[in-house]
Amino acid sequence: MMLVEVFDISPTTYQLWRKTMSTFEDMTAKSIGDRTGVNTALVAHGLIGAMHYIAREWLESSYAQPRAEVAASCNILFAAVHTSLDTQ
């Protein structure tokens, strides 16, 4: 799992992390779709950051919550963003 800070491990590891995150950012932005006046890349960064924090808390709690609960929490974020964008 790539939830620990990998920036200082090595340049090769950093490049792999950057490539993986770029792909995830693209997928997340595409899930938002084209929206007039919305920088979907920035929204995607925010969603990924929130999911990252949820996952880190789960990891640091030694996986105290069921995986389905963690996934549902992330889904709520996406649903909230989509609802917000759909009402604009």
Buried (B, 14 or more C-beta within 10 A) or exposed (E): EEEEEBEEEEEEEEEBBEEEBEEBBEEBBEEBEEEEEBEBEEBBBEBBEBBBEBBEEBEEEEEEEEEEEBEEBBEEBBEEBEEEBEEE
